[in-house]
């Protein structure tokens, strides 16, 4: 039971002593003195050991808008509907450029994917624009990265946009608000299927993001040199997993998705996606160990002190652990942790700093 020496957890009530019991029996969250996780270990933990190729890739219509040349592209990951994506580059640029994968967020908003972070051939849907105002300073940040001299790929991933489940399967009408509400519950069903199929939601998403990197690398007409990735919230979760499991990623930016696991206990576990909780990870390390699995690969993490999805102590613990891991890797300068005031967001000032990070490591 909870008592003077044992905290009470709001979601657990009379089972609050379960936390201490599990930690004592399972040796959870080993300290940074333990050997760091490797990318291969992360792949095994999340059930994402096999790579794939972008199957039957196709190229569609092209357009030019607001200083950006865009191209519709698509491929199959081997099951389910085709992945649809946009490849964005500076208008009129003909040389191959360093690549960036712009990873859309979770948001409990699965009706759209890439539209949350990128503008395509038409104006973005109203719900996607409203989300940008709340979370992205009103900006399609993928397009801004393209204007800065990158070849940027924004793609839908498993459960979002072109890769979402049909509305009738999640028990919803075919409109964004109703679909998003139903899809939140359906994520639990999908997570159970992942377990039965020997993987995890983190593993499926990471594999699809690696396939997107493979597609970007295959476009030698558009991309040359190193490739980076960046995302907010669920996109930051994806960036951590992709950084850990893909040797082609030369630099990553994780925005609003970093905490120690102990720092999530009490008020924050229930707020997050299954992608954030690969089974078995807590017995081998902690979430920041995933992000540091390929240290000294350059990493930027942006933290918001008033983020309702995380507690500040957990963010500080994660920052200290990442600092330690990069010191152990002999490259303390390759990790940057930026703290700023404000809510859960990737605002224009944060974007400017993150873009400078990618420019430094991808373009020198």
N, C-alpha and C positions, 0 to 999 in steps of 0.2 A: 504494500500500500504506500501511497504518497505520505510523506511526513516531513519533519524538520530537516532531515538530511537527504530527502529524495524529492525532486521536483514533481509537481502535478502537471500533466499535459492535458490541454483542453480537449484534444480529440480522443484521449484514452481514458480519462476519468479514473475509475477504480483499478484500471489496468496500467496505470502510470509506472508501476514498479517493473513492468515488462521490459522497459528500456534498459535499466541497470542489469536486469537478469540476462538479457540477450547479449549485452556488451561483455559481461563476465564470462559467459559460456562460449561466446563465439570469437573473442579477441577482435572485436570490430574496430575499424578505422585505425589500422596500424600506423605508427608514427612515421614521420619522414626519415627516421633513421633506417627504416627498412629499405631494401633496394627498390628503386623506382619501377613503376609499371613500364612495360615496353608496348610498342604498337601491336606486336603479335599477340601479347597477352590480352590487350583490350579487345582485339578481334575475337579471341576465344571466349572471353567473358560475355560479350554481347551477342554471340552466335552469328558473327559476320565474317567468318574466315575466308569465304570464297569471293573472289572478284568476278565481275562480269563485264561484258562489252556492250556498248550501245548498238543494239541489233536493228538492222534495216533502217538506218538513219535516213531522214528525208529533209529536204530544204524547201521552204515555201516562199511566200511573198516577202517582198522587201519594201522598206519605206524610209523616209527621212523626216525627222521632226525635231525641232528645238536643238539643233546642233548634234544630233545623233542619227547614225545609220543603223537601222534594225533589220533583222531577218528572222522569220519564223522557222524553227527547226523542231524535229521530233525524232524519237527513237523508242524502241521497246526494251524493257529490262528483262524480258523473258516471261512475264506473266502480267495479266491484267491489262487495262487500257494503256495506250501509248503515252509516254511522257511528252508533254509539249513545253517548249521553251522559247525564249527570245535571246538572240545573240546581238549585243549592242556594241557599237564602236563609234569613235569620233567621226562626224560627218566629213566625207571626202577623203578620209585616211585610207591609203591602199597598202601600207606596210603591215606585216604581222606585228602584233603587240603583246606585251605581258598580259596574262589572263587573270580574271577574278571570277569566282563563283559567288553570286549574290544569293544568300540563303534566306528565304522568306521565313517569317516567324510563325508561331503556333496561334496564339491569341484566342484560343477557343473558337477560331474562325477558319473553317476548312473548306468553305464553299469556293473561295478563291485561294490561289497560291502566289504565283509570280506577280500578279497584279498588285499585290500589297507593296512590292519594293521596286517595281519597274513599270514604265509606260511602254505600251506596244503601239500598234498601228492606229488604234482608236483611243479616244479618251477613256481613262480608267473608269470602271463602274463606280457608282456613287458610294456603295458601302466600303469599297476599297479606299476611296479617297477620304472618307470619314475616318477610317482606321489610321491612315497616314497622318492626318491632322493630330490624332491622339498620341501616336507613337513615334512618328518619323519627322516631326517638324514640318509636316505637309509635303515632304519631298519624296519622289521616287529615287532613292539613293543610287540604285543601279545605273540610272541614266547619268547622274552626276559623275560617277566613277568613269563611265565611258567617255564623257566630255573631257575628263582629265587625262585621257590617253591610254585607257585599258580596253581590252576585249572582254566584255562582261557577259556572263551567261546567267540568266535568271530562269530557273526551271521549277516545275511542279514536282513535289515529292509524294510518296505513298500517303494517301488519305487526303490530299489537297488538290483543288483545281481539276485538271485533266486526269489526275490519279485518284480522285475521290470515289467513294462507293456510291452507287445509284441511290437517289433519295428514297425509293421504296424499300431498299434494304435497311436503311437506318431508321425507317419509320417516320418520314418527313415529307412535306410538300417540297416542290422544286423551287424554293426561294431562299435567299441567304439566311435570314434570321431564324426561321424554323429549322433549316438544315443544320446550322451551326449548333443549335441547342440539342438536336437529336444526335449529332455526331459526337458530342462530348461523352454521352453515355455509350455510344457504339465503340469508342476507343477502348473501353474495358473489355468488350467482346473480342476486338482485334488483338489486344494484348494476350488474352487467353489462347487464341489461335496461335500466336507467335510461340508461346511456351510449348504447346502441343507439337508444333512444327520444328522445334529445336532451335529457335532463334528468339529474338526480342524485338520490340518496336525500335529500339536503338539500333539493333543490328540490321533490320530491313532498311531503315532510313539511311544509315551510314553506307550501306552497299549501293543504294540508288544515287547517293551523292558522289560516291567514287566513280560510278558509271558516268555521271555528268562531267566529272573531271576528265575521264577518258575521252568523252566526246570533245571537250574543249581542246585537249591535247591533240586530237586527230585533225583539227582544223588548221593545218599548217598554212593555209591561205590567209588565216586571220590571227593566229596565235603563235607566238614564238617566245621562248624564255620561260621564266618561272611563273607559277600559278599560285594565287592566294585565295582565301575564302573569308567571308565575314557575314555575320548575322546578329540580329537582336533576339533576345528571349529564346523561344524555341529554335530560331535560327542560330542563336549563340550556342545552344545545346548541340545543334548539328555541326557547327564550326569546330567545337571541341572534339566531337567524335570523328569528324573528317580529318582534322589535324592529326589525331592519334593514329588513324588507320590507313592513311594515304601518303605514301612517300613522295608523291608528286606535288603535295602542298608545301610551298616554300615559306609561307607566312600566313598567320591567321589572326582574325579579330573576333573576340567573344564579347558581346555587349549584353549586359543585364542578364547574365545566366551563370553566375559563379558564387558558390558558397561551399563551406564544408558541409558534410552530411549532418554532423551533430548540430550545426547551426540551423538546420531546417526543422528540427524536432520541435514539437509543440504546435506552432501556428502555421507552418509553411508546407508541410508534406502534401497535404490534400490539394494545394493550389496548382500543382505541377503535372506535366505530362508524364506518361510512362517512359518516354524517351530518356528521361532524367534518372531513371531508377533501374539500370540493368541488373538483373538478379546476380547475386554473388559478388558484386563489386565491393561492398562494404567490408567483406572479410579479407580483401586483398589490399585495399587502399581507400582513397577518398576521391570525390569528384575532381578536385584540382589535379590529382595524379593522372587522370585521363587526359586533361588538357596539356600536361607536361610530359606525356609519354614519349614524344619525339624531341624533347629538349636535346640540343639547343636550337631547334627550329624556332624562328622568331614568333613571339606571341604578344599581342596586346589584349588586355582585359579591361573593360570599362565598367565601373561599379557606380551605382546610384545610392547615395546614403539614405534616401527616403523611399526606396523601392519597396512596395507593399508585398512583393513576392519573396523577399529575403529579409533576414535580420542582419543588422550591421555587424554584430560579433561574428556571425558565420562568414560574412564577406571578408572581414579582416583576417580570420583564420585561414581562409582560402588564399588570400594574397600572401600571407606569410609562408604558407606551404609552397606556393608557386615560386616565391623568391628563393626558398631553400632548394627546391628541385633544380632551378636553373643555376644556382651556385654549384650544386653537386655536378652539374653537367659542364662546368667550367666556362659558362657564358652568362653571367648575371645581367649583362647589358641587353641580352636578347629577349628578356621578359620585361614588359612595362605594365604596371597596374595604375590606372587612373581613377581616382575617386572624385565625384562631383555631387553637388546638392541637386535635389529634384527627384521626381517620380520615375517609374519604370518607362524608359523612353530611349530613343536614339536621335537626339535633337541635332540641329544644324551644327552647333559648336562641336559636339561629339563626333559628328560625321567628318568635319574638317580635320580633326586630330587623327581619326582612324584612317582617313585617306592618306594623310601624310605618312603614317606608319607603313601603309602598303606601298606608297611611292618609294620610301626609303629602302625597303627590302626587295621589292620587285623590279624597280627601275634604277636603283642605285642613286 
